[in-house]
């Protein structure tokens, strides 16, 4: 079976993501449910750090958190690494707290990988990679940022997901 693909349309261009259901089945199922529900449409890239990652999938233009489903199990033990071009789930400090937010690594980030079972070392679940459009992710990562409404690293000129759809 071919891996599912999701196309993110942004003002900066398109990002095509290949998902890995064989490595992170619960995470991919969760992500695709949000895609199918059109949840990601209009969400901001609300945390953008040059040379690190770009994060999206949970906040509106007014920096309000969208209502999500229950958190999912963290599948960071799947052997996938947070290397440049991979897509992983954002979460709170508690390892099994991911809901809808995800990020694209624009650099190799080994500090985000699973290295132990305790909260501090559990890591972040990689569940896909950018198949096309990494140049778009890198362009977004170079956007000027500021602190806004209690959030750091927010793009001064908002960058959003216009649509997120399965790509056949």
URQUI-V641137 format. One record per backbone hydrogen bond with DSSP energy under -1.0 kcal/mol. NH is the residue of the N-H (numbers start at 1). CO is the residue of the C=O. Records with the same first field share a line. If there is no record, write none. Layout:
NH: CO  CO
This chain:
6: 17
7: 165
8: 15
9: 163
10: 13
13: 10
15: 8
16: 132
17: 6
18: 129
19: 4
20: 127
23: 20
24: 20
28: 24
29: 25
30: 26
31: 27
32: 28
33: 29
34: 30
35: 31
36: 32
37: 33
38: 35
39: 34
42: 161
43: 40
44: 59
45: 159
46: 44
47: 55
48: 153
49: 53
52: 49
53: 49
54: 104
55: 47
56: 102
60: 64
63: 60
66: 58
72: 98
78: 75
83: 81
85: 105
86: 83
87: 128
88: 103
89: 125
90: 101
102: 56
103: 88
104: 54
105: 86
106: 52
109: 82
112: 109
113: 110
115: 121
116: 121
124: 112
127: 87
128: 87
129: 18
130: 85
131: 16
132: 16
137: 133
138: 134
139: 135
140: 136
141: 137
143: 140
146: 154
148: 151
151: 148
154: 146
156: 144
161: 43
162: 9
163: 9
165: 7
167: 5
